[in-house]
Amino acid sequence: MLSIRIAALEDNEDCAYRSKTNSLQAKFLAELPRFSDVASALVSQSPNLLTFIPATGAAVCFANRVVIVGSVPSESQITTILQSTLNRVQAPIFATDCLQDRMHEAREFVDTASGVLAFTVSKSQNFHVLWFRTEQVQMVKWGGDPNKPIQGDGTELRLSPRKSFEIWKQEVRGKSEAWTQPEIEAAAELRATLMSLLLSAPSDDNSGRSAASV
């Protein structure tokens, strides 16, 4: 009964989140086709990527340029993140709340990118979208130190109850707020929209707006 109740509460939270963000996301997606430079529009217009999915920073990589909004890693660090994540996974959406578990270099920029949500629109045109979340230090409480070594009576080791269940606190670093399922689904929807725009963009021979301007 408890697990059913918890699942119901989680479903209610997801529904409330979707209800709150759906109209804003719909407006964001509806306005994208009117911009000739969609890459810049994703970060410079209102609403932008940070209102579409809450984060502390976002970046759009297209061809040889990177456009950003909010607090983000350096351009070289963003390139490193792409090489270690999207270039190595097959899933359409990449999401982690602990980037340093995926790449040791991430320890150098936990203040801007402890968590990453990203996808690729086009590998051939180097078109990628990334959201970043900063480190959110957490304090975890344990019923005793889980790393405390086993103590014996000097003659043999045997299982016995703990002598002390004093609360032991552990500070967890390098993690961000987790990405929710509705946020991951929203990223997938944006990816589909951008891929459609990229495919529908006319060539330079037929229009002033080319696929490269997306």
N, C-alpha and C positions, 0 to 999 in steps of 0.2 A: 504493500500500500504506500509506503514511504517513497519507493522508487517511482511509482506511478504519479504521485503528487509532485515530486521534483521534476519529472518529465513534463507534466502539465504546466508548471510554473515557467520552465524554460521555453516551452512553446508560446506561452502568453507574452514573454519578454521579446521573443523573435517577432511575433505579430505586431507588438507595439512599436518595435524598431522599424519594421517595414512600413507600417502606417505613417510613421513620422517622416521617413526619408523618401518614400516612393514618389511623392509629388515633386520634391526637389530634384531627385535623380531624373525623373521624366523630363523636367524642364531643361536640365543640363544636357541630356541626350538629344532633345529636340532642337536645341540651338546650335549644336556642333556643325551640322551640314552647311550653315550659312557662312562659315568662316573659311577663307582661302588658306589660312595658315592654322590648321587645327592643332598642331603641336604647341604653338604659343598660346592658342585660345584655351587649351586645357589648364594652363596655370595662370593666365593673366585676366581671364574674364571672370564674371561673377554670375552664377556660382562657378567654382573651379574644382580641381581635384580634391582639395582639402575639405570642401563642403559636400562633395559627392561621397567620400569616405573619410571619416575623421582620422587625422594623423597629424604629426608635428611637422612633416615636410613631404614634398613630392617632387618628382623629376620626370621629364620626358626626354628621352634620347631619340634623335632622328638624324640619320645620316651622320654628319660630323659635328653636330651641335647638341648641347644639353641645355634645356630651359628648366628653371626650378622655381619653387615657391616654398616658403617656410624654411625650417632648419633642416639642412641636408648635408651629407658628407661632401668632400671635395669632388671635383670632376674625375680625378684619377681614382679616387676611392669608389665612386659609382661604377666606373669601368671595371674595377676589380670585383665588385659585387656581381655585376652582370656575368663576368667570366666564370665566377664560382657558383652561380645559381642558375639563371635562365639558360645559359649555354650548356649546362650539364644535366638538366632535367627534361623529361618528356611531357610532364603534366602542363596543361594550358595555363594554370595559375600556380604561382609559387608563393607560399606564405609560411612565415616562421616568426615566433616571438622571441627567439634566441639565436640570432645570426651567428654568434661566435661558436655555436655548436656545429655550424656548417663550414665555417672558415675561420682559422685562427687570427687572420688579419683584422677581423671585426672587433677584436678587443681594443683596437686603437680608436674606434669611433662609436663606442656604445652610447655616447652622449647625443648622437644624432641618428644612429641606425641600429639599435638593439633588435628592433623588429622590422621586417620587410614584407610587403605585399607587392607582387610584381607580375607582369605578363609581357609577352612579346606579340606585337601586331604583325611585324614583318622582319624576318631575319635578313633577307636580301637588302632591305633598305635601312637596316639597323634601327628599327622603330620599336622602342620599349617604353613602358610606363611603370613607374615605381612609387610606392608610398613608403614613408619611413616613420617609425615611432621610436622615441627616445627611451633610454633605460628607465625602468620603474622599479626602484629598490623595494624588495619585499622582505618582511620579517616572518619567518616560519617558526612556529612553536612546536616542539616535540616533547613527549613525555619521557624526558631523559635524553642524554647525548646518544644518537644512533651509531656514532663512530667509536664509542667507548669500548676498549678491548675487554675480552672475557677474562674474568678473574677467578682463580681457583683457590683451594684451601692449602696449596703447597704440596699436595700429594697426588691429586687427580682432578680432572675437569669434569664437572657434571652440570646438567641443566638445573637451574634454580630460579625462583622469582627474583626480580630486581630488588635491590635493597633501597633504591631511591628512585622516585618518579618525579623528581624536581623538574619543573619546566625548563627546557633548554632551548634557547633561541638561536636561530641561524639566519644570517643575513644573506639573501639571495640577490646577486647582481647579474647584470648582463642580459636581463629579460625585459621585454616591453609588455604593455597591455596586449592580451591575445586578440587576434583577428577573429571576429565572429563569422558564423556561417552566412548570415545575410550580407555581410561586407564582402566575403569571398564571391558570393553569387552576384553582387553588384559589379564587382571587378570583371567577372566573366561576361556580364551583359555589356559593359563598356567595351571590352575587347571585341565582341561581336560587332558592335556598332562601328568601331574604328576600322575593322577589317572590311566591312561593307563599304565604308566611305573610300577606303584606299582602292578597292576594286572598281568602284564606280567613277572615280576621278578620271576625266578625259585626258588624253595625251596632249603634249605641247602643240602638235600639228593641228589639233581641232579646237583648242581653247587656250586661253591665257592661264587657266588653272590646270596645273599638271599634278600627277600623282606625287611628284617630289615636293609639292608645296603643302601636302597634308601634314 
